[in-house]
Amino acid sequence: MDIPEIVEEIIEMLLAGLRDTDTVVRWSAAKGIGRITSRLTSALSEEVLSSILELFSPGEGDGSWHGACLALAELARRGLLLPMSLPKVVPYVVKALHYDIRRGPHSVGSHVRDAAAYVCWAFGRAYYHIDMRNVLEQLAPHLLTVACYDREVNCRRAAAAAFQENVGRQGNYPHGIDIVNTADYFSLSSRVNSYLHVAVYIAQYEGYLYPFAEELLHNKIGHWDKGLRELAGEALSALVKYDPEHFASSVLEKLIPFTLSSDLCMRHGATLATAEIVLALHQFDYALATEKQKQVAAVVPAIEKARLYRGKGGEIMRSAVSRFIECISSSHLLLPEKIKRSLLDTLTENLRHPNSQIQNVAVKALEHFVRAYLVTKNNEGAGSITSKYLEQLTDQNVAVRRGSAMALGVLPYELLANRWRDVLLKLSSSCMIENKPEDRDAEARVNAVKGLILVLKTLTQERGCYSISCGEDGVSLYHLIKNEVMLSLFKALDDYSVDNRGDVGSWVREAAMEGLETCTYILCIKDSTGKSHGVESVSERPNDDVADNNQLVSFFDANVATNVIGGIAKQAVEKMDKIREAAAKVLQRILYNKAIFIPFIPYRENLEEIVPNETDLKWGVPTFSYQRFVQLLQFSCYSRSVLSGLVISIGGLQDSLRKASISALLKYLQTVETEKSNDRKSREHMLSTDMLWVLKQYKKCDRVIVPTLKTIEILFSKKIFLDMEDQTPVFCASVLDFPYC
């Protein structure tokens, strides 16, 4: 058969089209090659195939690889790629499935991998199972590797679809149906689920574990995407259970040298992966050989000796090293004393770092490190750690103060037992706004509040397990909580510091509310356990309206209960949606705590009506929350606290907030009085009295005085305060004569 010469020129043009920068051109060229090849003899078809395979050379760009894959798929779909040519083609398809070329801070190749999966899909539709048996055995591990571990969701789904097509059409493939059911379209949509669940399930079947481990080891732990490197380390550790010996010897042997790699991505990923594997081996009770333990223990000192914290990537290496220390501490790896001191210094240095993420990882590591290596029978030097962090609470460097507060919070009971009073008092003072303006730092105060609460939990929960500081000290601890700690937290509720980031004091207030909740539980548990050994039990609920004056002397009494509820209710009517929601949820937890009943709360039944025990209430929505919390103005024990927060919303700058809050207040004032109105002051009278109290209480504080005066002006314009008989002139005169400056 004679072929016209022009056909050769056309094929040359189409092959050039496969290299085009435009995807549409490449696709059209692939279609054209398929149509022309179908008219050629088998010998000439082989020549066309050889020309296509030449496009898979390393020197070609990603466009050529993509075009070549499209052309192969077209040939396969039309039955032009003969079974005898498959052994020659499959290696190129495998390379294309893993094509990923780094370009600066990103990589290219997702479209090539997608097209390679399309080729595999076309194979499944085009050939008999006899021809595909060996090919599928070759392709299956690579397809599933892409399906589980590719960065792009479209590539994961394309590879899974190709595998599914082959399993469905090629017949009896080992465990094929089980794998297809697990690696479906929806389960692969989440990268985390693909790495940590789908891949782990598939790896249990023969032939997949080692390809999966190799893919993670060689391509993923050194990936340019930081999140992917972290996920790859976790994914490697999730595979350890299938062959601990392989990971302990072969994989760790390769990883440890990579921790000093000149490539930042590789050394970061290798450090994390080593840490995760060591931890996983410990969890599966696999004991590392002594020599291997020495190699792992030497990783951090080697990183520091190479000065890899400096320059680009120093921060992420610090985080990785902290996580490494956390993992080897959890694994109770044998460490020489010199390395223990070195690692403690590393963590202390990371705690001083201004980056909060580095500090948070270092705190987690410190908690495990101290428990693993410093809490021993002969912990002579352990006490100095507590003293050091206590001293650093007053350091001029704000980052040091932040880190030391968090560090104190995670120290175990044994290290706090001898200095607990100093720790609580120092942390309590650190919760309050610093005297010098240049020293003020909201994050340091937030960390102090959180650290304080963690220390309290440690001291009170572990107290029964140890004989240290029992007796009178045990009582004095709870006195200190009631008289000092809670007082500091109440002051922290008045932290309204502002900087260029806005109301940073709100972070402190939110932490303080959670702190007051914790203190409430601690004191109530102490009271209940104390009285259960004595004469009276607190299982009987006290009078809801007014606490009994003859109640037993308690750590948590009616006065504390009123202050806690009032302080939190104040936050529930202020201007920040997030804080209002947080306050309402704290009140919910206090009122409906299942573990212990919180006694002595005044007007508890009314509070339960205002704050019902429902989970889907939208407390952050002003029109919902103000209508409820404004009802607390009728109770004298809460009215002043609530009003001092409400005026901030009514007299503030936000129009929608002002409308919602003033509307709720007017509705409250216009509600028909109950039958008991003759026995108490009118709501307007009570409101006017509370207004004067707010003006007096916050004298010279423009943050409150200005909104209060605006609120009074709005209420006068709504004809409020004008019909109070003798009280009206008294109120007006007091407002006019008040010394505001």
C-alpha positions in Angstrom: 0.0 0.0 0.0 1.4 3.4 -1.0 1.1 6.2 1.5 1.1 9.7 0.1 4.1 11.8 1.2 1.9 14.6 2.5 0.7 12.2 5.2 4.1 12.1 6.7 4.2 15.9 6.8 0.7 15.9 8.5 1.9 13.5 11.1 5.0 15.6 11.8 2.7 18.6 12.3 0.4 16.7 14.6 3.4 15.4 16.6 4.6 19.0 16.9 1.0 19.9 18.0 1.4 17.5 21.0 4.1 19.8 22.3 2.0 22.9 22.0 1.6 25.2 25.0 -2.2 25.2 24.5 -4.1 22.3 26.0 -6.8 22.4 23.3 -4.2 22.1 20.6 -2.6 19.1 22.3 -5.9 17.4 22.6 -6.9 18.1 19.0 -3.5 16.8 17.8 -3.9 13.6 19.8 -7.3 13.1 18.2 -5.8 13.7 14.8 -3.0 11.2 15.3 -5.6 8.6 16.4 -7.7 9.1 13.3 -4.7 9.0 10.8 -3.0 6.0 12.6 -6.2 4.0 12.2 -5.7 4.2 8.4 -2.1 3.1 8.4 -0.5 -0.3 8.3 0.8 -1.9 11.6 4.4 -1.2 10.7 3.7 2.5 10.2 1.6 2.6 13.3 4.6 1.3 15.3 6.7 4.2 13.9 4.0 6.7 15.0 4.1 5.0 18.5 7.9 5.3 18.6 7.7 9.0 17.8 5.1 9.5 20.5 7.3 7.7 23.1 10.2 10.0 22.2 8.1 12.8 23.8 8.6 11.2 27.2 12.3 12.1 27.3 13.5 14.1 30.4 14.5 17.0 28.1 10.9 17.6 27.0 8.6 20.0 28.9 5.4 19.1 30.8 3.4 20.0 27.7 5.1 17.3 25.7 4.5 14.7 28.4 0.8 15.7 28.6 0.4 15.6 24.8 2.1 12.2 24.6 -0.3 10.7 27.3 -3.3 12.0 25.4 -2.0 10.5 22.2 -1.4 7.1 23.9 -4.9 7.2 25.3 -6.3 7.8 21.8 -4.4 4.9 20.3 -5.5 2.6 23.1 -9.1 3.6 22.8 -9.1 2.9 19.1 -7.4 -0.4 19.5 -4.3 0.8 17.6 -1.9 0.1 20.5 -1.3 -3.6 20.1 -0.9 -5.8 23.2 2.6 -6.7 22.1 3.6 -3.0 22.4 2.3 -2.7 26.0 5.5 -3.8 27.8 7.3 -1.0 25.9 4.6 1.6 26.8 3.9 0.8 30.4 7.2 2.1 31.9 6.6 5.5 30.3 3.0 5.6 31.7 4.4 4.8 35.1 6.9 7.7 34.9 4.0 10.0 33.8 1.9 8.9 36.8 4.6 10.3 39.1 5.6 13.3 37.0 6.1 16.3 39.3 8.7 18.9 38.5 9.7 21.6 41.0 9.5 25.2 39.8 10.6 27.5 42.6 8.0 27.6 45.3 5.6 25.3 43.5 5.6 22.4 41.0 4.1 21.5 37.7 2.8 18.2 36.5 -0.7 17.6 37.8 -2.1 17.7 34.3 0.4 15.1 33.2 -0.5 12.8 36.1 -4.2 13.3 35.3 -3.6 12.4 31.6 -1.5 9.3 32.6 -4.4 8.1 34.7 -6.6 8.6 31.6 -4.2 6.3 29.7 -4.6 3.6 32.3 -8.4 4.1 32.1 -8.3 3.6 28.3 -6.2 0.5 28.8 -8.9 -1.1 30.9 -11.6 -0.5 28.3 -9.5 -1.6 25.3 -8.0 -5.0 26.1 -9.0 -8.5 27.2 -8.1 -9.5 30.7 -5.6 -12.0 29.3 -3.6 -9.2 27.7 -3.9 -6.9 30.8 -3.1 -9.4 33.6 0.6 -8.6 33.8 0.1 -4.9 32.9 -2.4 -4.4 35.7 -0.1 -6.0 38.2 2.5 -3.5 37.2 0.2 -0.5 37.1 -2.0 -1.1 40.2 0.5 -0.1 42.9 1.4 3.1 41.0 -2.3 4.0 40.3 -3.2 3.5 44.0 -0.1 5.4 45.1 -1.4 8.4 43.1 -5.0 7.8 44.2 -3.9 8.0 47.9 -1.0 10.4 48.0 -1.3 12.9 45.1 -1.5 16.5 46.2 -4.3 17.3 43.8 -7.8 16.0 44.3 -8.5 15.7 40.5 -5.4 13.4 40.2 -6.4 11.3 43.1 -9.9 10.8 41.7 -8.6 10.2 38.2 -6.2 7.4 39.3 -9.0 5.8 41.5 -11.4 5.9 38.5 -8.7 4.3 36.3 -8.2 1.5 38.8 -11.9 1.0 39.2 -12.3 0.7 35.4 -9.6 -1.9 35.3 -11.0 -3.9 38.2 -14.5 -3.8 36.8 -13.6 -4.7 33.2 -10.6 -7.0 33.7 -12.4 -9.4 36.0 -10.9 -11.2 39.0 -8.3 -8.9 40.5 -7.1 -9.7 44.1 -9.0 -7.5 46.6 -10.0 -5.2 43.8 -13.6 -4.7 44.9 -12.7 -4.0 48.5 -10.1 -1.4 47.4 -12.5 0.2 45.0 -15.2 0.5 47.7 -12.7 2.2 50.0 -11.0 4.5 47.5 -14.1 6.0 46.1 -14.8 9.5 44.7 -15.9 11.0 48.0 -13.4 9.3 50.4 -10.5 10.7 48.3 -11.9 14.3 48.3 -10.1 15.0 51.6 -6.3 14.8 51.5 -6.0 13.9 55.2 -8.5 11.1 54.8 -6.7 9.8 51.8 -3.3 9.7 53.5 -4.3 8.5 57.0 -7.3 6.2 56.3 -7.7 5.1 52.7 -4.0 4.4 52.1 -3.6 2.6 55.5 -6.6 0.3 54.6 -5.1 -0.5 51.1 -1.6 -1.1 52.5 -2.8 -4.2 54.4 -3.1 -6.1 51.1 0.0 -7.7 49.6 2.0 -5.6 47.1 1.1 -2.1 48.3 2.9 -1.4 51.6 6.4 -1.0 50.2 5.4 1.0 47.1 3.4 3.3 49.4 6.3 3.7 51.8 8.8 4.4 49.0 6.5 7.1 47.5 6.3 8.9 50.8 9.9 8.5 51.5 11.3 9.7 48.2 8.6 12.1 46.9 6.5 13.4 49.7 8.6 14.1 52.8 10.7 16.4 50.7 7.7 18.0 49.0 7.7 21.8 48.5 4.3 22.1 50.3 4.9 22.3 54.1 1.5 20.9 55.0 2.1 17.9 52.7 5.4 17.1 54.4 3.8 17.1 57.8 1.0 14.8 56.5 3.6 12.5 54.9 5.3 12.0 58.2 2.0 11.0 59.8 1.2 8.8 56.9 4.5 7.0 57.2 3.9 6.3 60.9 0.4 5.0 60.1 2.0 2.3 58.0 4.5 1.1 60.7 2.1 -1.4 62.2 2.3 -3.6 59.1 6.0 -4.2 59.2 7.8 -2.5 62.2 11.1 -4.2 61.4 11.3 -2.7 58.0 10.6 0.8 59.2 12.9 0.5 62.2 15.8 -0.6 60.1 15.5 0.3 56.4 13.3 3.4 56.6 15.0 5.1 59.6 18.4 4.3 58.1 17.5 6.4 55.1 15.7 9.1 57.0 18.3 10.0 59.6 21.0 11.3 57.2 18.2 13.3 55.4 17.7 15.4 58.6 21.0 17.2 57.7 20.2 17.7 54.1 21.1 20.9 52.4 17.5 21.1 51.0 15.3 22.7 53.6 12.2 20.8 52.5 14.0 17.5 52.8 15.5 18.1 56.2 12.3 19.4 57.6 10.2 16.5 56.3 12.8 13.9 57.3 13.0 15.3 60.9 9.2 15.1 61.3 9.0 11.7 59.6 11.7 10.3 61.9 9.9 11.6 64.9 6.6 10.1 63.9 8.1 6.7 63.1 9.9 6.5 66.4 6.6 7.3 68.2 4.7 4.8 66.1 7.2 2.0 66.8 6.9 2.7 70.6 3.1 2.6 70.4 3.3 -0.9 68.8 5.8 -2.0 71.5 8.7 -2.4 69.1 12.0 -1.8 71.0 14.6 0.0 68.9 18.1 -1.4 69.1 20.5 0.5 71.4 22.7 1.7 68.4 19.6 3.0 66.6 18.4 4.8 69.8 21.8 6.6 69.9 21.4 7.6 66.2 17.9 9.0 66.9 19.1 10.8 70.1 21.9 12.5 68.1 19.6 14.0 65.5 18.8 17.3 67.4 22.4 18.0 68.5 23.6 17.4 65.0 21.0 19.9 63.6 22.1 22.5 66.1 25.8 21.9 65.4 25.1 22.5 61.7 23.4 25.8 62.7 20.3 24.9 60.8 18.1 27.3 62.8 19.7 30.2 61.1 18.6 31.9 57.8 15.7 30.8 55.6 13.6 28.0 57.1 15.0 28.4 60.6 11.5 28.8 62.1 10.0 25.7 60.6 13.1 23.7 61.7 12.5 24.9 65.3 8.9 23.6 65.1 10.1 20.3 63.7 12.7 19.9 66.4 10.2 20.6 69.1 7.9 17.9 67.6 10.9 15.6 67.4 11.6 16.0 71.1 7.9 15.5 71.9 7.9 12.2 70.1 11.1 10.8 71.5 9.9 11.8 75.0 6.6 10.0 74.5 8.6 7.0 73.3 10.9 7.2 76.5 14.0 6.9 74.3 17.2 6.4 76.3 19.1 9.7 76.4 22.5 10.5 77.9 22.4 13.3 80.5 24.3 15.6 78.3 21.7 15.3 75.5 18.9 15.7 78.1 20.4 19.1 79.1 20.9 20.0 75.5 17.2 19.2 74.6 15.9 21.2 77.6 18.0 24.2 76.5 16.5 23.8 73.0 13.0 23.8 74.3 13.7 26.8 76.6 15.1 28.7 73.6 12.0 27.8 71.5 9.8 29.0 74.3 11.4 32.4 74.0 10.7 32.7 70.3 8.3 35.5 69.3 6.5 33.2 66.9 3.4 31.8 68.8 3.3 28.6 66.7 6.9 27.7 67.7 6.0 28.4 71.3 2.9 26.2 71.2 4.8 23.3 69.8 7.6 23.8 72.3 5.1 23.8 75.2 3.7 20.4 74.1 7.2 19.0 73.8 8.2 20.4 77.2 5.2 18.7 78.9 6.2 15.3 77.6 9.9 15.9 78.1 9.6 16.9 81.7 7.4 13.9 82.6 9.7 11.4 80.7 13.1 12.6 81.8 12.9 15.0 84.8 10.2 13.6 87.1 12.2 10.8 88.7 13.0 9.7 92.2 16.1 11.7 92.3 14.9 14.9 90.5 17.4 17.2 92.2 17.6 19.7 89.4 13.9 19.6 88.5 13.0 22.3 91.1 15.3 24.8 89.4 13.1 24.6 86.2 10.1 25.9 88.2 12.2 28.7 89.6 13.6 29.7 86.3 10.2 30.0 84.6 8.9 31.9 87.6 11.7 34.5 87.2 11.0 34.8 83.5 7.4 35.8 84.2 8.7 39.3 84.9 11.2 39.4 82.0 11.3 42.6 79.9 11.1 40.5 76.7 7.4 39.8 76.1 8.0 36.6 74.2 9.8 35.2 77.3 6.9 36.1 79.5 4.4 34.4 77.1 6.5 31.2 76.9 7.2 30.9 80.6 3.5 31.3 81.5 2.6 28.5 79.2 5.5 26.4 80.4 4.4 26.7 84.0 0.9 25.5 83.0 2.2 22.2 81.7 4.6 21.3 84.6 3.6 18.2 86.5 2.5 18.1 90.1 5.9 17.0 91.4 7.5 20.2 90.1 4.8 22.5 91.4 4.3 20.9 94.8 7.0 22.8 96.7 6.4 26.2 95.0 2.7 26.2 94.3 1.9 29.3 96.3 4.6 31.3 94.5 3.5 30.0 91.2 -0.2 30.9 91.7 0.5 34.4 93.1 3.0 35.2 90.3 0.7 34.0 87.6 -2.2 35.8 89.2 -0.3 39.1 89.1 0.8 38.4 85.5 -2.9 38.3 84.5 -3.3 42.0 85.3 -2.4 44.9 83.0 1.2 45.9 83.4 2.0 49.2 85.1 4.4 50.4 82.4 2.7 51.1 79.0 5.8 49.8 77.1 5.6 46.4 78.9 2.0 45.7 78.1 1.2 42.7 76.1 -2.2 41.1 75.7 -0.8 37.7 74.6 1.3 37.5 77.7 -1.7 38.1 79.9 -3.8 35.5 78.0 -1.1 32.9 78.5 -0.8 33.8 82.2 -4.6 33.2 82.6 -4.4 29.9 80.7 -1.3 28.8 82.5 -2.9 29.7 85.9 -5.9 27.5 85.2 -3.8 24.6 84.0 -1.7 24.9 87.2 -4.9 24.9 89.3 -6.2 21.8 87.5 -2.9 20.0 88.1 -2.7 20.9 91.8 -6.4 20.1 92.6 -6.8 17.0 90.4 -3.6 15.3 91.5 -3.7 16.3 95.1 -5.5 13.2 96.3 -2.8 11.0 94.7 0.1 12.4 96.7 0.9 13.0 100.3 2.7 16.2 99.6 1.2 19.5 101.0 -1.8 17.9 102.7 -3.5 19.1 105.9 -3.6 22.8 106.5 -1.9 23.6 103.2 -4.7 21.8 101.4 -7.2 24.2 102.9 -4.9 27.2 102.2 -4.7 26.3 98.5 -8.5 26.7 98.2 -8.4 29.9 100.3 -5.8 31.2 97.8 -8.0 30.3 94.9 -11.0 32.1 96.3 -9.2 35.2 97.6 -6.4 35.7 95.2 -6.9 33.8 92.0 -10.5 34.6 91.4 -9.9 38.2 92.3 -7.2 38.4 89.6 -9.6 36.8 87.1 -12.4 39.3 88.0 -9.8 42.1 87.3 -8.9 40.4 84.0 -12.6 40.6 83.0 -12.1 44.4 83.0 -9.2 44.2 80.5 -10.3 46.5 77.7 -6.8 47.1 76.2 -6.7 48.3 72.6 -3.9 48.5 70.1 -3.6 48.6 66.3 -5.2 45.1 66.1 -8.3 46.3 67.9 -9.8 45.1 71.2 -7.0 42.8 72.3 -8.3 42.8 75.8 -11.2 40.6 74.5 -8.7 37.7 74.3 -7.9 38.1 78.0 -11.6 38.5 79.0 -12.5 35.3 77.1 -9.8 33.3 78.8 -10.8 34.8 82.2 -14.4 33.7 81.8 -13.2 30.1 81.2 -10.9 30.5 84.2 -13.8 31.6 86.5 -15.8 28.6 85.3 -12.9 26.3 86.2 -12.4 27.9 89.6 -16.1 27.6 90.3 -16.0 23.8 89.6 -12.9 23.4 91.7 -14.3 25.2 94.8 -17.7 23.4 94.5 -16.1 20.0 94.3 -14.0 20.9 97.4 -17.1 22.0 99.2 -19.1 18.9 98.2 -16.3 16.5 99.2 -15.7 18.3 102.5 -19.3 18.3 103.5 -19.9 14.7 102.4 -17.4 13.7 105.2 -19.1 16.1 107.6 -22.6 16.9 108.8 -24.4 18.5 105.9 -24.5 17.7 102.2 -24.9 20.2 99.4 -27.0 17.8 97.4 -30.1 19.7 98.4 -30.6 22.8 96.3 -30.6 26.1 98.1 -33.3 28.7 97.7 -33.2 30.0 94.1 -34.2 33.6 94.9 -32.0 34.5 97.9 -29.2 32.4 99.3 -29.7 31.3 102.9 -27.9 33.5 105.4 -27.4 30.5 107.7 -25.5 28.5 105.1 -22.4 26.7 106.2 -19.1 28.5 105.6 -18.1 27.5 102.1 -15.3 28.2 99.7 -18.0 28.9 97.1 -20.6 31.1 98.7 -23.5 33.3 97.5 -21.2 36.3 97.1 -18.8 34.5 94.8 -21.7 33.0 92.8 -23.2 36.5 92.3 -19.9 38.0 91.2 -19.2 35.1 88.8 -22.6 35.2 87.2 -22.7 39.0 87.1 -19.2 39.3 85.6 -20.0 36.8 82.9 -23.5 38.3 82.2 -21.8 41.7 81.7 -19.7 40.2 78.9 -22.9 38.7 77.4 -24.3 42.2 76.6 -21.3 43.9 75.3 -20.5 44.7 71.7 -18.4 41.8 70.4 -20.4 38.9 69.0 -17.7 36.3 69.7 -17.5 37.4 73.4 -21.2 37.4 73.8 -21.5 33.9 72.5 -18.6 32.7 74.7 -20.2 34.2 77.8 -23.6 32.7 77.1 -22.0 29.2 76.6 -20.0 29.6 79.9 -23.3 30.4 81.7 -24.9 27.4 80.1 -22.2 25.1 81.3 -22.3 26.5 84.8 -26.1 26.2 85.1 -26.4 22.8 83.6 -23.2 21.0 84.7 -24.0 17.3 85.0 -21.0 16.4 87.1 -21.6 18.8 90.0 -24.5 21.1 91.0 -23.3 24.7 91.4 -25.1 26.1 94.5 -26.0 29.6 95.8 -26.7 31.1 92.4 -29.3 33.9 93.0 -32.5 33.7 90.9 -31.4 30.5 89.4 -34.8 29.6 88.0 -35.0 32.9 86.2 -31.5 32.5 84.8 -32.5 29.0 83.5 -35.4 30.7 81.6 -33.1 33.3 80.1 -30.3 30.8 79.3 -32.0 27.5 78.4 -30.1 24.2 78.0 -30.2 24.1 74.2 -27.2 23.8 71.8 -28.4 25.5 68.7 -29.1 29.0 70.1 -27.5 31.8 68.2 -26.0 33.9 71.1 -23.8 35.9 68.7 -26.9 37.4 67.0 -27.7 40.7 68.8 -31.5 40.6 68.2 -31.6 37.3 70.0 -29.1 37.7 72.9 -30.1 41.2 74.1 -33.8 40.4 74.4 -32.9 37.7 76.9 -30.0 39.1 78.9 -31.7 42.5 79.4 -34.2 40.7 81.7 -31.4 40.5 84.3 -31.8 44.2 85.0 -34.8 43.4 87.2 -32.5 41.6 89.7 -30.6 44.0 91.9 -27.6 41.6 92.3 -27.0 41.5 88.6 -28.4 44.8 87.3 -25.4 47.0 87.8 -23.0 44.5 86.1 -25.3 44.0 83.2 -26.1 47.7 82.8 -22.3 48.6 82.7 -21.9 46.3 79.8 -25.2 47.2 78.1 -24.4 50.9 77.9 -21.3 50.1 75.8 -23.6 48.6 73.1 -26.3 51.2 73.3 -23.9 54.2 73.2 -21.4 52.6 70.8 -20.7 53.4 67.2 -22.1 50.3 65.6 -25.6 51.1 64.3 -27.0 47.6 64.1 -25.8 46.8 67.6 -27.2 50.0 69.0 -30.7 49.4 67.5 -30.8 45.8 68.8 -29.7 46.7 72.3 -31.9 49.9 72.8 -34.9 48.0 71.3 -34.4 45.2 73.9 -34.1 47.8 76.7 -37.2 49.7 75.7 -39.2 46.5 75.4 -38.0 45.5 78.9 -39.0 48.9 80.3 -42.4 49.0 78.6 -43.4 45.5 79.8 -46.4 45.6 82.1 -45.4 45.4 85.7 -46.2 42.3 87.7 -48.5 42.1 90.7 -45.5 42.6 93.0 -44.8 46.1 91.6 -46.1 47.7 94.8 -43.5 45.9 96.8 -40.5 47.1 94.9 -39.2 50.1 93.0 -40.2 50.6 89.4 -37.9 49.4 86.6 -37.3 53.0 85.6 -36.4 54.0 89.1 -34.1 51.0 89.5 -32.5 51.8 86.1 -31.9 55.4 87.0 -30.2 54.4 90.2 -28.0 51.9 88.4 -27.1 54.6 85.8 -25.8 56.8 88.5 -23.9 53.9 90.0 -22.2 53.3 86.6 -21.3 57.0 86.3 -19.8 56.9 89.8 -18.0 53.6 89.4 -16.4 54.4 86.1 -15.6 58.0 86.9 -12.9 59.5 84.5 -13.2 56.4 82.3 -14.2 57.8 78.9 -14.7 54.2 77.5 -17.8 53.9 79.7 -18.8 57.5 80.6 -19.4 58.6 77.0 -21.6 55.6 76.0 -23.5 56.0 79.3 -24.3 59.6 78.6 -25.4 58.8 75.1 -27.6 56.1 76.5 -29.2 58.5 78.9 -29.8 61.0 76.0 -31.5 58.2 73.9 -33.7 57.2 76.9 -34.7 60.9 77.5 -35.7 61.2 73.9 -37.9 58.1 74.3 -39.6 59.7 77.3 -37.9 57.5 79.8 -36.9 58.8 83.3 -39.5 61.7 83.0 -42.3 60.1 85.1 -40.5 59.0 88.2 -42.1 61.6 90.5 -39.5 62.7 93.1 -36.7 60.6 91.5 -36.7 62.5 88.2 -35.3 65.8 89.5 -32.8 63.9 91.7 -31.6 61.9 88.8 -31.3 64.9 86.4 -29.5 66.9 89.0 -27.1 64.1 89.7 -26.3 63.6 86.0 -25.7 67.4 85.5 -23.6 67.9 88.7 -21.5 64.8 88.3 -17.8 65.5 88.2 -16.8 63.8 84.9 -13.2 65.0 84.8 
